[in-house]
Amino acid sequence: MTRNDDTPCKLSAIDKAQKAVGTDRQWITGKAASLLLVAGAYTLGGGGMAAWLVFIFWGPWIRLTPHIGTAPGLLTDALLCLLFFIQHSIMVRRRFRLWLTRSVRAEFHGALYASASGTCLLVLVFFWQPIASPLWSPPDWVRWAMAGIFLLAAGGAWWGTRALDEFDALGIKPALGVFNRNATIAPMVLTIRGPYRWVRHPLYFLSLIIIWSGPVYTVDRLLHNLMWSIWIIIGAHYEERDLVACFGDAYQSYRKSVPMLLPKSFQPQVPDGYRPPKSNR
C-alpha cells in the first residue's frame, strides 16, 4: 500500500475522535514528552523485536530466572506468550484506541503500542523457561538449511515492509510529525506491490516461516511455535475486517484475486502497482 489519490482509506473513527477531543486534556502534548515516547519506541519496540528474532534463531540466550521444572516451565512459557498476544490484540482494536484517545493523542498511539509490545517481547525472552531435552537432533546440514530459510524469510519480510512504502512499525513518523507544522498526512490508498502480489498478508506468512525455520527443536520451542502460529492466523482474519472497513470494495476486489496467507503459485496473482477497482459489480 502506498499513498496517492486513488481509492483512499476512509477517515477512521480514531481521527474523528481526536478532532472531537482536542489536545487540551491529553497527555504527552509537549515536544520533550513526545521525544521520550519516540525514544521508548526505538529502544523498547526495536530492541524487543531484535531480542525475539535472536531468541528464534539461537534459542534462549539470556535467562533471569532459574529452571522450575518441565510442567511449571511450560505453563510459564504459555503465559508469557499470552501476555504478548493479549497486549497486542487489545491495543490494536479500534475500541481501545477510541478510549485511549481521551488521554493520548492519536499520533502517539503507534509509538506507545510499539513500546508496550517490545516490553512484552523482552519479558518473554528474559523469563522464558527452556526445556533442555531436544525433540529432534538433526544433522548439521539440516540446521544450516533451516538457518538459510530463516534468513531468506527475514529478507522477504524486509522486502514486504519496503513494498508498503509508508510502513512505520514503531509509530515514529506520526509522533514526530505532530510538531512539524508543514507536515501533511495524505490518505492511505490501496496499491499492490512486492510480495503483496502473491498473498494479502506476506508479513504474516513470512513470520510463520521465520518461526518454524529457527533451528531449535525443543518442547518449549514447539509450544512457542504452535501458539504463535495459531495467534497469527487468527490475527490475519481479524485484520481482514479492518482492511475491508478501511478500503471497502477495493479490498474486496483484492481478496478475490489474491489468497490470504498461502501463495497459489510462483507467479504473482496481480501486476506490480495494481490498484483494485472499487467494485466488481
C-alpha positions as CSV (number, residue, x, y, z in Angstrom):
1,M,0.0,0.0,0.0
2,T,1.3,3.4,-0.9
3,R,0.0,7.0,-0.8
4,N,-1.7,8.5,-3.9
5,D,-5.1,9.9,-4.9
6,D,-6.9,6.7,-5.8
7,T,-9.1,4.6,-3.5
8,P,-8.3,6.4,-0.3
9,C,-8.9,4.8,3.0
10,K,-11.9,6.2,4.9
11,L,-11.3,8.7,7.7
12,S,-11.1,6.5,10.7
13,A,-13.1,6.8,13.9
14,I,-9.9,7.4,15.8
15,D,-9.1,10.5,13.7
16,K,-12.6,11.8,14.2
17,A,-12.4,11.2,17.9
18,Q,-9.1,13.1,18.1
19,K,-10.7,16.1,16.4
20,A,-13.6,16.0,18.8
21,V,-11.5,15.7,22.0
22,G,-8.7,18.1,21.1
23,T,-5.4,18.2,22.8
24,D,-6.0,20.4,25.9
25,R,-6.7,17.5,28.3
26,Q,-4.5,14.9,26.7
27,W,-1.1,13.7,27.9
28,I,2.2,13.9,26.1
29,T,1.4,17.3,24.5
30,G,4.9,18.8,24.8
31,K,7.8,18.1,22.5
32,A,10.1,16.7,25.3
33,A,7.5,14.2,26.3
34,S,6.9,13.1,22.7
35,L,10.6,12.7,22.1
36,L,10.8,10.4,25.2
37,L,8.0,8.4,23.8
38,V,9.8,8.1,20.4
39,A,13.0,7.0,22.3
40,G,11.0,4.4,24.1
41,A,9.6,3.1,20.8
42,Y,13.1,2.8,19.4
43,T,14.7,1.2,22.4
44,L,11.8,-1.0,23.7
45,G,10.0,-1.6,20.4
46,G,13.0,-2.1,18.2
47,G,15.0,-3.8,21.0
48,G,12.2,-6.2,21.8
49,M,11.8,-7.3,18.2
50,A,15.5,-7.8,17.8
51,A,15.8,-9.8,21.0
52,W,12.9,-12.0,19.9
53,L,14.5,-12.7,16.5
54,V,17.7,-13.7,18.2
55,F,15.6,-15.9,20.5
56,I,14.0,-17.6,17.5
57,F,17.4,-18.2,15.8
58,W,19.6,-19.2,18.7
59,G,17.1,-20.2,21.4
60,P,17.0,-18.7,24.9
61,W,20.2,-16.7,25.1
62,I,19.6,-15.0,28.4
63,R,17.6,-16.1,31.4
64,L,16.8,-14.2,34.6
65,T,15.0,-17.0,36.5
66,P,16.2,-20.5,37.5
67,H,14.7,-23.6,35.9
68,I,11.5,-24.5,37.7
69,G,10.7,-27.9,36.1
70,T,9.1,-29.1,32.9
71,A,5.3,-28.7,33.7
72,P,5.7,-25.3,35.5
73,G,8.2,-24.2,32.9
74,L,5.8,-24.9,30.0
75,L,3.0,-23.2,31.9
76,T,5.2,-20.1,32.4
77,D,6.1,-20.1,28.7
78,A,2.5,-20.3,27.7
79,L,1.6,-17.4,29.9
80,L,4.5,-15.3,28.5
81,C,3.1,-15.9,25.0
82,L,-0.4,-15.0,26.1
83,L,0.9,-11.8,27.7
84,F,2.1,-10.6,24.3
85,F,-1.0,-11.8,22.5
86,I,-3.4,-10.1,24.9
87,Q,-1.4,-6.8,24.9
88,H,-1.2,-6.8,21.1
89,S,-4.8,-7.8,20.5
90,I,-6.2,-5.2,22.9
91,M,-4.1,-2.3,21.8
92,V,-4.7,-2.7,18.0
93,R,-8.5,-2.8,18.5
94,R,-10.4,0.3,17.5
95,R,-12.5,0.3,20.7
96,F,-9.3,0.5,22.8
97,R,-7.8,3.3,20.6
98,L,-11.0,5.3,20.9
99,W,-10.8,5.0,24.7
100,L,-7.1,5.8,24.6
101,T,-7.7,9.0,22.5
102,R,-9.3,10.5,25.6
103,S,-5.9,10.9,27.2
104,V,-3.3,10.2,24.5
105,R,-3.5,11.9,21.1
106,A,-3.9,9.6,18.1
107,E,-0.5,10.4,16.6
108,F,1.2,8.9,19.6
109,H,-0.7,5.6,19.6
110,G,1.8,3.8,17.3
111,A,4.8,4.7,19.4
112,L,3.0,3.8,22.6
113,Y,1.9,0.5,21.1
114,A,5.5,-0.3,19.9
115,S,6.9,0.4,23.3
116,A,4.3,-1.9,25.0
117,S,4.8,-4.7,22.5
118,G,8.6,-4.5,22.7
119,T,8.4,-4.6,26.5
120,C,6.3,-7.8,26.4
121,L,8.7,-9.4,24.0
122,L,11.6,-8.6,26.2
123,V,9.8,-10.1,29.2
124,L,9.2,-13.2,27.1
125,V,12.8,-13.5,26.1
126,F,14.3,-12.8,29.5
127,F,11.9,-15.0,31.5
128,W,11.5,-17.9,29.1
129,Q,11.8,-21.4,30.6
130,P,13.8,-23.7,28.2
131,I,13.2,-27.4,28.3
132,A,16.6,-28.9,27.6
133,S,15.6,-32.2,26.0
134,P,15.5,-31.9,22.2
135,L,12.7,-33.4,20.3
136,W,15.0,-33.9,17.3
137,S,18.7,-33.7,16.7
138,P,19.1,-33.1,13.0
139,P,22.4,-33.3,11.2
140,D,24.4,-30.1,10.7
141,W,23.3,-29.7,7.0
142,V,19.7,-29.5,8.1
143,R,20.5,-26.9,10.7
144,W,22.3,-24.8,8.1
145,A,19.5,-25.2,5.6
146,M,16.9,-24.1,8.2
147,A,19.1,-21.1,9.1
148,G,19.3,-20.2,5.4
149,I,15.5,-20.4,5.1
150,F,15.3,-18.2,8.3
151,L,17.5,-15.5,6.7
152,L,15.7,-15.6,3.4
153,A,12.3,-15.2,5.2
154,A,13.8,-12.3,7.1
155,G,14.9,-10.7,3.9
156,G,11.4,-11.3,2.4
157,A,9.9,-9.6,5.4
158,W,12.2,-6.6,4.8
159,W,11.0,-6.5,1.2
160,G,7.4,-6.6,2.4
161,T,7.9,-3.6,4.6
162,R,9.5,-1.7,1.7
163,A,6.6,-2.5,-0.5
164,L,4.3,-0.8,2.0
165,D,6.2,2.5,1.3
166,E,4.8,4.3,4.4
167,F,5.3,1.4,6.8
168,D,6.3,2.6,10.2
169,A,6.4,-0.4,12.6
170,L,7.4,1.8,15.6
171,G,5.0,4.7,15.0
172,I,7.8,7.2,14.8
173,K,6.7,9.4,11.9
174,P,3.3,10.4,13.3
175,A,4.8,11.2,16.7
176,L,7.5,13.4,15.2
177,G,5.2,14.9,12.6
178,V,2.9,16.4,15.3
179,F,5.3,19.3,15.8
180,N,6.0,19.9,12.2
181,R,3.5,22.5,11.1
182,N,4.3,21.8,7.4
183,A,3.6,18.1,7.7
184,T,0.6,16.7,5.9
185,I,-0.9,13.3,6.0
186,A,-2.1,12.0,2.7
187,P,-4.9,9.4,2.6
188,M,-3.8,5.8,2.6
189,V,-4.6,4.1,-0.6
190,L,-4.6,0.5,-1.8
191,T,-1.8,-0.1,-4.3
192,I,-0.4,-3.6,-4.6
193,R,3.3,-4.0,-4.7
194,G,6.1,-6.5,-3.9
195,P,5.1,-9.7,-2.1
196,Y,1.5,-8.4,-1.7
197,R,1.0,-9.6,-5.3
198,W,1.3,-13.2,-4.1
199,V,-0.6,-13.1,-0.7
200,R,-2.5,-10.5,1.1
201,H,-0.6,-10.9,4.3
202,P,3.0,-11.6,3.3
203,L,4.5,-10.4,6.6
204,Y,2.3,-12.9,8.5
205,F,3.2,-15.7,6.0
206,L,7.0,-14.9,6.4
207,S,6.6,-14.7,10.1
208,L,5.3,-18.2,10.1
209,I,8.3,-19.3,8.1
210,I,10.7,-17.5,10.4
211,I,9.1,-19.1,13.5
212,W,9.3,-22.6,12.1
213,S,12.7,-22.3,10.5
214,G,14.5,-21.3,13.7
215,P,17.0,-24.2,14.1
216,V,15.9,-25.1,17.7
217,Y,14.0,-28.3,18.3
218,T,12.8,-28.5,21.9
219,V,9.5,-29.0,23.6
220,D,9.3,-25.3,24.7
221,R,10.0,-24.2,21.2
222,L,7.3,-26.4,19.8
223,L,4.9,-24.8,22.3
224,H,6.0,-21.4,21.3
225,N,5.7,-22.1,17.6
226,L,2.2,-23.6,17.9
227,M,0.8,-20.8,20.0
228,W,2.3,-18.1,17.7
229,S,1.1,-19.8,14.6
230,I,-2.5,-20.0,15.9
231,W,-2.4,-16.4,17.0
232,I,-1.0,-15.2,13.7
233,I,-3.7,-17.0,11.7
234,I,-6.5,-15.6,13.9
235,G,-4.9,-12.1,13.8
236,A,-4.9,-12.2,10.0
237,H,-8.7,-12.9,9.9
238,Y,-9.4,-10.0,12.3
239,E,-7.1,-7.7,10.3
240,E,-9.1,-8.6,7.2
241,R,-12.2,-7.0,8.8
242,D,-10.3,-3.8,9.5
243,L,-9.0,-3.6,5.9
244,V,-12.4,-4.1,4.4
245,A,-13.8,-1.4,6.6
246,C,-10.9,0.9,5.5
247,F,-10.7,0.3,1.8
248,G,-14.2,-1.1,1.1
249,D,-14.9,-2.6,-2.3
250,A,-11.3,-2.1,-3.5
251,Y,-10.1,-4.6,-0.8
252,Q,-13.0,-7.0,-1.6
253,S,-11.7,-7.0,-5.2
254,Y,-8.2,-7.6,-4.0
255,R,-9.4,-10.5,-1.9
256,K,-10.9,-12.2,-4.9
257,S,-7.7,-12.0,-6.8
258,V,-5.0,-12.8,-4.2
259,P,-5.0,-15.5,-1.4
260,M,-4.7,-14.5,2.2
261,L,-1.7,-16.5,3.5
262,L,-0.6,-19.3,1.2
263,P,0.6,-18.4,-2.4
264,K,-1.2,-20.2,-5.2
265,S,1.8,-20.4,-7.4
266,F,5.3,-18.9,-8.1
267,Q,3.7,-16.4,-10.4
268,P,2.2,-13.2,-8.9
269,Q,-1.6,-13.0,-9.0
270,V,-1.7,-9.3,-9.9
271,P,0.9,-7.0,-11.7
272,D,3.2,-4.7,-9.7
273,G,1.5,-1.4,-8.9
274,Y,-2.0,-2.9,-9.3
275,R,-4.9,-0.8,-8.0
276,P,-8.0,-2.9,-7.3
277,P,-11.2,-1.4,-8.7
278,K,-13.7,-0.1,-6.2
279,S,-16.3,-2.5,-7.1
280,N,-16.7,-5.5,-9.4
281,R,-20.5,-5.2,-9.6
